Amino acid sequence: MDVGYAPSMDGDADPGEVVWTWVPYEEDPRKGKDRPVLVVGMVGSRLAAVPLTSKHHPERGDQVPVGTGPWDPRQRPSYADVSRLLRLDPAGVRREGSALSRDRFDAVIRAARSRHPELSGS
């Protein structure tokens, strides 16, 4: 898995960018919703990403604060849910939100690596 910070606001989803795509629910993958995700790298031709949420659950210990950004029109604080590592088809990305700052991206990667060993090799 290639992990790295390489945002390029060119319309393609790149590591370090927050984009919108369909994310299946964990409890029923046949259902889901359109939501923002942080692209953290590539797995072959697929995007590796973690979902963002505005619902903070500090008791879980698997959410990394990433602040606010244009990905949320209501400007609510967002959290990267590092418990899930998604592999997404780039063609399924519907819109580009913005690039996350390098320090916030690095914080997400550190937390995600503690839960997903496949991120450690990069």
DSSP file (Angstrom, degrees, kcal/mol; ACC not computed):
  #  RESIDUE AA STRUCTURE BP1 BP2  ACC     N-H-->O    O-->H-N    N-H-->O    O-->H-N    TCO  KAPPA ALPHA  PHI   PSI    X-CA   Y-CA   Z-CA
    1    1 A M              0   0    0      0, 0.0     2,-0.7     0, 0.0    42,-0.2   0.000 360.0 360.0 360.0 130.0    0.0    0.0    0.0
    2    2 A D  E     -A   42   0A   0     40,-2.4    40,-2.5    42,-0.1     2,-0.4  -0.826 360.0-179.6 -92.0 115.9    1.3    3.4   -1.0
    3    3 A V  E     +A   41   0A   0     -2,-0.7     2,-0.3    38,-0.2    38,-0.2  -0.943  20.2 119.5-116.2 136.6    0.7    5.9    1.8
    4    4 A G        -     0   0    0     36,-1.3     2,-0.7    -2,-0.4    -2,-0.0  -0.950  61.4 -95.3 177.5 165.5    1.7    9.5    1.6
    5    5 A Y        +     0   0    0     -2,-0.3    11,-0.2     1,-0.1    35,-0.1  -0.863  55.1 140.0 -99.5 110.8    0.6   13.2    1.5
    6    6 A A        +     0   0    0      9,-2.3    10,-0.2    -2,-0.7    -1,-0.1  -0.228  20.6 175.1-148.7  51.8    0.2   14.3   -2.1
    7    7 A P        +     0   0    0      0, 0.0     2,-0.3     0, 0.0     9,-0.1  -0.370   2.9 171.5 -65.9 140.7   -2.8   16.6   -2.5
    8    8 A S        -     0   0    0      4,-0.3     2,-3.5    -2,-0.1     4,-0.4  -0.810  30.2-141.6-148.6 102.0   -3.3   18.1   -5.9
    9    9 A M        +     0   0    0     -2,-0.3     4,-0.1     1,-0.2    90,-0.0  -0.298  62.9 122.5 -70.9  69.6   -6.5   19.9   -6.4
   10   10 A D  S    S-     0   0    0     -2,-3.5    -1,-0.2     2,-0.4     3,-0.1   0.261  90.4 -93.3-115.2   8.4   -6.9   18.7  -10.0
   11   11 A G  S    S+     0   0    0      1,-0.4     2,-0.3    -3,-0.2    -2,-0.1   0.215  98.0 103.0  96.0 -15.7  -10.3   16.9   -9.8
   12   12 A D  S    S-     0   0    0     -4,-0.4     2,-0.5    84,-0.0    -2,-0.4  -0.759  81.2-108.0 -97.0 148.3   -8.7   13.5   -9.0
   13   13 A A        +     0   0    0     -2,-0.3    -4,-0.0    77,-0.1    83,-0.0  -0.645  45.9 176.3 -77.4 123.8   -8.7   12.0   -5.5
   14   14 A D    >   -     0   0    0     -2,-0.5     3,-2.1    25,-0.1    25,-0.3  -0.906  40.5 -81.4-127.1 153.9   -5.2   12.2   -4.0
   15   15 A P  T 3  S+     0   0    0      0, 0.0    -9,-2.3     0, 0.0    25,-0.2  -0.314 118.1  32.3 -56.0 131.1   -3.8   11.3   -0.6
   16   16 A G  T 3  S+     0   0    0     23,-3.1    84,-3.2     1,-0.4     2,-0.3   0.269  97.2 111.7 103.0  -8.5   -4.3   14.1    1.8
   17   17 A E  E <   -B   99   0A   0     -3,-2.1    22,-2.6    82,-0.3     2,-0.6  -0.734  62.1-137.3-100.9 147.5   -7.6   15.2    0.2
   18   18 A V  E     +BC  98  38A   0     80,-3.4    79,-2.9    -2,-0.3    80,-1.3  -0.911  35.5 168.5 -98.4 123.2  -11.1   15.0    1.6
   19   19 A V  E     -BC  96  37A   0     18,-2.3    18,-2.8    -2,-0.6     2,-0.4  -0.830  32.0-114.3-129.8 167.0  -13.5   13.8   -1.1
   20   20 A W  E     +BC  95  36A   0     75,-2.5    74,-2.7    -2,-0.3    75,-0.9  -0.872  43.9 143.2-107.3 138.9  -17.1   12.6   -1.2
   21   21 A T  E     - C   0  35A   0     14,-2.1    14,-2.7    -2,-0.4     2,-0.4  -0.967  54.9 -77.2-160.2 169.2  -18.1    9.0   -2.1
   22   22 A W  E     - C   0  34A   0     70,-0.5    12,-0.2    -2,-0.3    70,-0.0  -0.632  44.9-168.8 -74.7 127.3  -20.6    6.3   -1.3
   23   23 A V  E     - C   0  33A   0     10,-2.6    10,-2.0    -2,-0.4     2,-0.1  -0.980  15.6-134.0-122.2 121.0  -19.6    4.5    1.9
   24   24 A P  E     - C   0  32A   0      0, 0.0     8,-0.3     0, 0.0     2,-0.2  -0.403  26.2-108.1 -71.3 148.8  -21.4    1.3    2.9
   25   25 A Y        -     0   0    0      6,-3.0     6,-0.2     3,-0.7     3,-0.2  -0.489  20.1-132.1 -70.3 144.9  -22.6    0.8    6.5
   26   26 A E  S    S+     0   0    0      1,-0.2    -1,-0.1    -2,-0.2     6,-0.0   0.904 106.1  50.1 -63.9 -41.7  -20.5   -1.6    8.5
   27   27 A E  S    S+     0   0    0      1,-0.3    -1,-0.2     2,-0.1    -2,-0.0   0.707 129.9  15.7 -75.2 -19.6  -23.6   -3.4    9.8
   28   28 A D    >   -     0   0    0     -3,-0.2     3,-2.5     3,-0.2    -3,-0.7  -0.661  63.2-168.8-154.3  92.8  -25.1   -3.8    6.3
   29   29 A P  T 3  S+     0   0    0      0, 0.0    -3,-0.1     0, 0.0    -2,-0.1   0.625  85.6  69.8 -61.7 -12.8  -22.8   -3.3    3.3
   30   30 A R  T 3  S+     0   0    0     -6,-0.1     2,-0.3     2,-0.0     0, 0.0   0.680 102.5  51.6 -75.7 -15.9  -25.8   -3.3    1.0
   31   31 A K    <   +     0   0    0     -3,-2.5    -6,-3.0    -6,-0.2     2,-0.3  -0.779  67.1 121.4-116.4 162.0  -26.8    0.1    2.5
   32   32 A G  E     -C   24   0A   0     -8,-0.3     2,-0.3    -2,-0.3   -10,-0.1  -0.967  39.9-114.2 175.3-162.7  -24.8    3.2    3.1
   33   33 A K  E     -C   23   0A   0    -10,-2.0   -10,-2.6    -2,-0.3     2,-0.4  -0.989  31.7 -90.3-157.7 163.1  -24.6    6.9    2.3
   34   34 A D  E     +C   22   0A   0     -2,-0.3   -12,-0.2   -12,-0.2   -14,-0.0  -0.643  61.1 152.4 -74.8 126.1  -22.7    9.6    0.5
   35   35 A R  E     -C   21   0A   0    -14,-2.7   -14,-2.1    -2,-0.4     2,-0.2  -0.974  46.3 -89.2-152.8 163.5  -20.1   11.0    2.9
   36   36 A P  E     -C   20   0A   0      0, 0.0    16,-2.5     0, 0.0     2,-0.3  -0.527  40.3-176.4 -77.1 145.2  -16.7   12.6    3.1
   37   37 A V  E     -CD  19  51A   0    -18,-2.8   -18,-2.3    14,-0.3     2,-0.6  -0.969  25.2-126.8-135.4 152.8  -13.6   10.4    3.3
   38   38 A L  E     -CD  18  50A   0     12,-3.1    12,-2.1    -2,-0.3     2,-0.4  -0.907  23.7-137.2 -99.9 119.5   -9.9   11.3    3.8
   39   39 A V  E     + D   0  49A   0    -22,-2.6   -23,-3.1    -2,-0.6    10,-0.3  -0.645  27.5 172.9 -75.6 125.4   -7.8    9.6    1.1
   40   40 A V  E     -     0   0A   0      8,-2.9   -36,-1.3    -2,-0.4     2,-0.3   0.579  56.1 -49.2-110.0 -15.4   -4.6    8.2    2.8
   41   41 A G  E     -AD   3  48A   0      7,-1.5     7,-2.8   -38,-0.2     2,-0.4  -0.979  60.0 -74.0 173.8-162.8   -3.1    6.3   -0.1
   42   42 A M  E     -AD   2  47A   0    -40,-2.5   -40,-2.4    -2,-0.3     2,-0.5  -0.963  14.6-164.2-129.0 144.0   -3.5    3.8   -2.9
   43   43 A V  E >  S- D   0  46A   0      3,-2.8     3,-2.2    -2,-0.4     2,-0.4  -0.897  75.6 -58.3-122.4  96.2   -3.9    0.0   -3.0
   44   44 A G  T 3  S-     0   0    0     -2,-0.5   -42,-0.1     1,-0.3     0, 0.0  -0.539 120.5 -19.5  63.1-122.3   -3.1   -0.8   -6.6
   45   45 A S  T 3  S+     0   0    0     -2,-0.4     2,-0.3    -3,-0.1    -1,-0.3   0.384 123.2  91.0 -96.1   3.7   -5.7    1.2   -8.6
   46   46 A R  E <  S-D   43   0A   0     -3,-2.2    -3,-2.8    43,-0.1     2,-0.3  -0.696  77.1-116.7-101.1 152.6   -8.0    1.7   -5.6
   47   47 A L  E     -DE  42  88A   0     41,-3.0    41,-2.8    -2,-0.3     2,-0.5  -0.660  17.0-146.1 -83.0 138.3   -8.1    4.5   -3.1
   48   48 A A  E     +DE  41  87A   0     -7,-2.8    -8,-2.9    -2,-0.3    -7,-1.5  -0.929  36.2 158.8-100.1 129.4   -7.4    3.8    0.6
   49   49 A A  E     -DE  39  86A   0     37,-2.2    37,-3.4    -2,-0.5   -10,-0.2  -0.974  37.3-139.5-149.8 158.1   -9.4    6.1    2.7
   50   50 A V  E     -D   38   0A   0    -12,-2.1   -12,-3.1    -2,-0.3    32,-0.1  -0.970  33.6-114.8-119.1 141.0  -10.9    6.6    6.2
   51   51 A P  E     -D   37   0A   0      0, 0.0    30,-2.9     0, 0.0     2,-0.3  -0.380  22.7-139.1 -73.5 151.6  -14.4    8.0    6.6
   52   52 A L  E     -F   80   0B   0    -16,-2.5     2,-0.3    28,-0.2    28,-0.2  -0.817  20.7-176.7-105.1 151.1  -15.1   11.3    8.3
   53   53 A T  E     -F   79   0B   0     26,-2.1    26,-2.5    -2,-0.3   -18,-0.0  -0.980  30.8-150.9-142.6 154.3  -17.9   12.0   10.7
   54   54 A S  S    S+     0   0    0     -2,-0.3     2,-0.8    24,-0.2    -1,-0.1   0.423  77.7  94.3-100.4  -2.5  -19.2   15.0   12.6
   55   55 A K        -     0   0    0     24,-0.1     2,-0.4     2,-0.0    24,-0.0  -0.811  68.7-152.2 -93.7 108.1  -20.5   12.7   15.4
   56   56 A H        +     0   0    0     -2,-0.8     3,-0.1    21,-0.1    -2,-0.1  -0.665  19.5 177.9 -86.9 130.6  -17.8   12.6   18.1
   57   57 A H    >>  +     0   0    0     -2,-0.4     3,-1.9     1,-0.1     4,-0.6  -0.734   1.4 176.4-127.5  80.0  -17.5    9.5   20.3
   58   58 A P  T 34 S+     0   0    0      0, 0.0     3,-0.4     0, 0.0    -1,-0.1   0.765  75.6  66.3 -60.8 -25.0  -14.5   10.2   22.6
   59   59 A E  T 34 S+     0   0    0      1,-0.2    -3,-0.0    -3,-0.1    -2,-0.0   0.727  93.2  61.4 -68.6 -20.1  -15.1    6.9   24.5
   60   60 A R  T <4 S-     0   0    0     -3,-1.9    -1,-0.2     1,-0.1     0, 0.0   0.847  86.0-152.1 -77.6 -33.9  -14.3    4.9   21.4
   61   61 A G  S  < S+     0   0    0     -4,-0.6    -2,-0.1    -3,-0.4    -1,-0.1   0.626  70.7  95.7  73.6  12.7  -10.7    6.1   21.0
   62   62 A D        +     0   0    0     -5,-0.4    20,-2.1     2,-0.0    21,-0.6   0.120  58.7  94.1-121.7  21.3  -10.7    5.6   17.2
   63   63 A Q  E     -G   81   0B   0     18,-0.2    18,-0.2    -6,-0.2    -2,-0.1  -0.956  54.1-161.4-116.6 132.3  -11.5    9.1   16.1
   64   64 A V  E     -G   80   0B   0     16,-2.2    16,-3.0    -2,-0.5     2,-0.2  -0.948  24.4-122.4-111.4 122.5   -8.9   11.7   15.2
   65   65 A P  E     +G   79   0B   0      0, 0.0    14,-0.2     0, 0.0    42,-0.1  -0.436  32.9 171.6 -65.7 132.8  -10.0   15.4   15.1
   66   66 A V  E     -     0   0B   0     12,-2.6    35,-0.2     1,-0.3    13,-0.2   0.349  35.7-134.2-121.1   1.8   -9.4   17.0   11.8
   67   67 A G  E     -G   78   0B   0     11,-0.9    11,-2.5    37,-0.0    -1,-0.3  -0.425  40.0 -42.8  84.5-156.5  -11.2   20.3   12.3
   68   68 A T        +     0   0    0      9,-0.2     8,-0.0    -2,-0.1     0, 0.0  -0.737  59.7 155.2-111.9 161.2  -13.6   22.0    9.9
   69   69 A G    >   -     0   0    0      7,-0.3     3,-2.0    -2,-0.3     6,-0.3  -0.982  57.7 -77.0-170.9 176.5  -13.4   22.4    6.2
   70   70 A P  T 3  S+     0   0    0      0, 0.0    28,-0.1     0, 0.0    -2,-0.0   0.601 111.3  79.7 -64.9 -10.7  -15.3   22.9    3.0
   71   71 A W  T 3  S+     0   0    0      1,-0.2     3,-0.1     2,-0.1    27,-0.0   0.726  93.9  52.7 -68.3 -18.9  -16.3   19.3    2.9
   72   72 A D    X   -     0   0    0     -3,-2.0     3,-2.3     1,-0.1    -3,-0.2  -0.931  69.7-162.2-120.2 108.1  -19.0   20.2    5.5
   73   73 A P  T 3  S+     0   0    0      0, 0.0    -1,-0.1     0, 0.0    -2,-0.1   0.742  94.5  54.6 -60.7 -21.7  -21.3   23.1    4.4
   74   74 A R  T 3  S-     0   0    0     -3,-0.1    -3,-0.0     2,-0.1    -2,-0.0   0.452 106.3-130.4 -91.0   0.1  -22.4   23.5    8.0
   75   75 A Q    <   +     0   0    0     -3,-2.3    -7,-0.1    -6,-0.3     3,-0.1   0.834  45.9 164.4  57.6  37.9  -18.7   23.8    9.2
   76   76 A R        -     0   0    0     -7,-0.1    -7,-0.3     1,-0.1    -1,-0.2  -0.572  48.0 -95.5 -80.0 148.7  -19.1   21.2   12.0
   77   77 A P        -     0   0    0      0, 0.0     2,-0.3     0, 0.0    -9,-0.2  -0.409  47.1-149.3 -60.1 140.1  -15.9   19.8   13.5
   78   78 A S  E     - G   0  67B   0    -11,-2.5   -12,-2.6    -2,-0.1   -11,-0.9  -0.788  10.8-157.0-116.0 158.8  -15.0   16.5   11.8
   79   79 A Y  E     -FG  53  65B   0    -26,-2.5   -26,-2.1    -2,-0.3     2,-0.5  -0.997  18.0-129.1-135.2 135.4  -13.3   13.4   13.0
   80   80 A A  E     -FG  52  64B   0    -16,-3.0   -16,-2.2    -2,-0.4     2,-1.2  -0.756  19.3-141.7 -84.2 126.8  -11.5   10.7   11.0
   81   81 A D  E >   - G   0  63B   0    -30,-2.9     3,-1.3    -2,-0.5   -18,-0.2  -0.750  21.6-179.8 -90.3  94.0  -12.8    7.2   11.9
   82   82 A V  T 3   +     0   0    0    -20,-2.1    -1,-0.2    -2,-1.2   -19,-0.1   0.457  67.2  82.5 -79.7   1.0   -9.6    5.2   11.9
   83   83 A S  T 3  S+     0   0    0    -21,-0.6     2,-0.4     1,-0.1    -1,-0.3   0.744  91.7  56.5 -71.8 -20.8  -11.4    2.0   12.8
   84   84 A R    <   -     0   0    0     -3,-1.3     2,-0.6   -33,-0.1    -1,-0.1  -0.937  61.6-171.2-116.4 132.0  -12.3    1.6    9.2
   85   85 A L        -     0   0    0     -2,-0.4     2,-0.2   -35,-0.1   -35,-0.2  -0.955  19.5-160.5-119.2 109.2   -9.9    1.5    6.2
   86   86 A L  E     -E   49   0A   0    -37,-3.4   -37,-2.2    -2,-0.6     2,-0.5  -0.606  14.0-152.7 -92.2 147.5  -11.9    1.6    3.0
   87   87 A R  E     -E   48   0A   0     -2,-0.2     2,-0.3   -39,-0.2   -39,-0.2  -0.977  29.1-176.1-118.0 114.4  -10.7    0.6   -0.5
   88   88 A L  E     -E   47   0A   0    -41,-2.8   -41,-3.0    -2,-0.5   -65,-0.0  -0.821  32.2-117.0-121.5 148.8  -12.6    2.6   -3.0
   89   89 A D    >   -     0   0    0     -2,-0.3     3,-2.2   -43,-0.2     4,-0.3  -0.716  24.4-140.0 -77.4 122.8  -13.0    2.8   -6.8
   90   90 A P  G >  S+     0   0    0      0, 0.0     3,-1.5     0, 0.0    -1,-0.1   0.801 101.0  65.6 -56.2 -27.9  -11.7    6.3   -7.8
   91   91 A A  G 3  S+     0   0    0      1,-0.3    -2,-0.0    -3,-0.0    -3,-0.0   0.718  92.9  62.8 -67.2 -18.8  -14.6    6.5  -10.3
   92   92 A G  G <  S+     0   0    0     -3,-2.2   -70,-0.5   -70,-0.0     2,-0.4   0.518  75.4 108.2 -83.8  -5.3  -17.0    6.5   -7.4
   93   93 A V    <   -     0   0    0     -3,-1.5   -72,-0.2    -4,-0.3     3,-0.1  -0.603  46.7-175.3 -75.3 127.6  -15.7    9.8   -6.0
   94   94 A R        +     0   0    0    -74,-2.7     2,-0.3    -2,-0.4    -1,-0.2   0.764  57.9   0.7-100.0 -28.4  -18.3   12.5   -6.7
   95   95 A R  E     -B   20   0A   0    -75,-0.9   -75,-2.5     0, 0.0     2,-0.5  -0.991  62.6-119.2-160.4 153.8  -16.7   15.7   -5.6
   96   96 A E  E     -B   19   0A   0     -2,-0.3   -77,-0.2   -77,-0.2     3,-0.1  -0.809  22.6-177.1 -96.3 130.8  -13.5   17.1   -4.1
   97   97 A G  E     -     0   0A   0    -79,-2.9     2,-0.3    -2,-0.5   -78,-0.2   0.929  48.3 -73.8 -90.6 -65.5  -13.7   18.8   -0.8
   98   98 A S  E     -B   18   0A   0    -80,-1.3   -80,-3.4   -29,-0.1     2,-0.4  -0.966  45.4 -78.9-178.8 175.1  -10.3   20.2    0.1
   99   99 A A  E     -B   17   0A   0     -2,-0.3   -82,-0.3   -82,-0.3     2,-0.2  -0.810  40.1-132.0 -94.7 137.0   -6.9   19.2    1.2
  100  100 A L        -     0   0    0    -84,-3.2   -31,-0.0    -2,-0.4   -34,-0.0  -0.560  35.3 -96.0 -79.0 150.3   -6.3   18.5    4.8
  101  101 A S     >  -     0   0    0    -35,-0.2     4,-2.5    -2,-0.2     5,-0.2  -0.323  32.7-115.3 -65.2 153.8   -3.3   20.2    6.4
  102  102 A R  H  > S+     0   0    0      1,-0.2     4,-2.8     2,-0.2     5,-0.2   0.887 114.1  52.6 -59.3 -41.8   -0.1   18.0    6.6
  103  103 A D  H  > S+     0   0    0      2,-0.2     4,-1.7     1,-0.2    -1,-0.2   0.887 111.6  45.6 -66.7 -36.9   -0.1   17.9   10.4
  104  104 A R  H  > S+     0   0    0      2,-0.2     4,-2.0     1,-0.2    -1,-0.2   0.904 112.7  51.2 -70.3 -40.6   -3.7   16.7   10.6
  105  105 A F  H  X S+     0   0    0     -4,-2.5     4,-2.5     1,-0.2    -2,-0.2   0.942 109.6  50.2 -58.4 -48.4   -3.0   14.1    7.8
  106  106 A D  H  X S+     0   0    0     -4,-2.8     4,-2.5     1,-0.2    -1,-0.2   0.868 108.1  53.2 -60.1 -37.7    0.0   12.9    9.7
  107  107 A A  H  X S+     0   0    0     -4,-1.7     4,-2.0     2,-0.2    -1,-0.2   0.900 109.7  48.3 -64.6 -40.3   -2.0   12.6   13.0
  108  108 A V  H  X S+     0   0    0     -4,-2.0     4,-2.8     2,-0.2    -2,-0.2   0.930 111.4  49.9 -64.7 -44.9   -4.6   10.5   11.1
  109  109 A I  H  X S+     0   0    0     -4,-2.5     4,-2.6     2,-0.2    -2,-0.2   0.917 108.8  52.2 -61.7 -43.9   -1.9    8.2    9.6
  110  110 A R  H  X S+     0   0    0     -4,-2.5     4,-1.0     1,-0.2    -1,-0.2   0.936 114.5  42.4 -57.8 -46.6   -0.3    7.7   13.0
  111  111 A A  H  < S+     0   0    0     -4,-2.0     4,-0.5     1,-0.2     3,-0.4   0.896 114.4  50.7 -68.4 -39.9   -3.6    6.6   14.6
  112  112 A A  H >X S+     0   0    0     -4,-2.8     4,-2.1     1,-0.2     3,-1.3   0.870 104.0  58.5 -67.1 -36.6   -4.6    4.5   11.6
  113  113 A R  H 3< S+     0   0    0     -4,-2.6    -1,-0.2     1,-0.3     7,-0.2   0.812  98.0  60.2 -63.9 -29.0   -1.3    2.6   11.5
  114  114 A S  T 3< S+     0   0    0     -4,-1.0    -1,-0.3    -3,-0.4    -2,-0.2   0.715 117.3  31.6 -70.8 -18.1   -1.9    1.5   15.1
  115  115 A R  T <4 S+     0   0    0     -3,-1.3    -2,-0.2    -4,-0.5    -1,-0.2   0.620 121.0  47.7-110.3 -20.4   -5.1   -0.3   13.8
  116  116 A H    ><  -     0   0    0     -4,-2.1     3,-2.3     1,-0.1     4,-0.4  -0.834  60.0-170.1-129.9  93.1   -4.2   -1.3   10.3
  117  117 A P  G >> S+     0   0    0      0, 0.0     3,-1.5     0, 0.0     4,-0.5   0.750  82.0  72.1 -55.9 -26.7   -0.7   -3.0   10.0
  118  118 A E  G 34 S+     0   0    0      1,-0.3     3,-0.3     2,-0.2    -5,-0.1   0.707  92.3  58.0 -64.9 -17.3   -0.9   -2.7    6.2
  119  119 A L  G X4 S+     0   0    0     -3,-2.3     3,-1.0     1,-0.2    -1,-0.3   0.662  92.2  70.4 -81.0 -17.5   -0.3    1.0    6.5
  120  120 A S  T <4 S+     0   0    0     -3,-1.5    -1,-0.2    -4,-0.4    -2,-0.2   0.738  83.7  67.7 -74.8 -23.4    3.0    0.5    8.4
  121  121 A G  T 3<        0   0    0     -4,-0.5    -1,-0.2    -3,-0.3    -2,-0.1   0.551 360.0 360.0 -75.7  -4.9    5.0   -0.8    5.5
  122  122 A S    <         0   0    0     -3,-1.0    -1,-0.2    -4,-0.1    -2,-0.1   0.438 360.0 360.0-104.5 360.0    4.9    2.5    3.6
